[in-house]
Amino acid sequence: MKNKKQKAFTLTTQYRLVCGFTLIEVLLVVVLVGMLAGVGIPIYQALQSRNDLDIASSAVAQNLRRAQILAQAVDGDSAWGTRIQTGGVVVFKGSSFASRDQDYDETFEISSSIVSSGLSEVVFSKLAGFPQTTGTVTLISQASEKKNITINSKGTVSY
């Protein structure tokens, strides 16, 4: 019986289980995670910037079309317009943004990282829906990507 205990003792000491990780294994994992984050974060930021620009350009185009439709429908017996500014787009009732009826304002927020240039205010005549001003709105992202939204003399919005 002593022999069996002695054999069992020697087997457990020879094949002892090792639990845990070595320092090199932990450092290797930390380095790999750091490399993945270093590659992934700039890609994510570029994707987010492009997405913000796409959302902003769609919002501007849709709000221009909404103001035109409200003007053509002679909603409130008034002209309707759109004001494009950093951080948002406002559809307003009236012949200008300064003299608008604020009770009818419809505001759509866009990312504050998007900067607009070009046309800032477009007013559509009632019934016909023709814009009083034509031109291009340029939206610029932080990554210097640009989207142009053009409105012609017939009121066609293209982007």
Secondary structure, 3 states (H helix, E strand, C coil): CHHHHHHHHHHHHHCCCCCCCCHHHHHHHHHHHHHHHHHHHHHHHHHHHHHHHHHHHHHHHHHHHHHHHHHHCCCCCCCEEEEEECCEEEEEECCCCCCCEEEEEEEEECCCCCEEEECCEEEECCCCCCECCCEEEEEECCCCCEEEEEECCCCCEEC
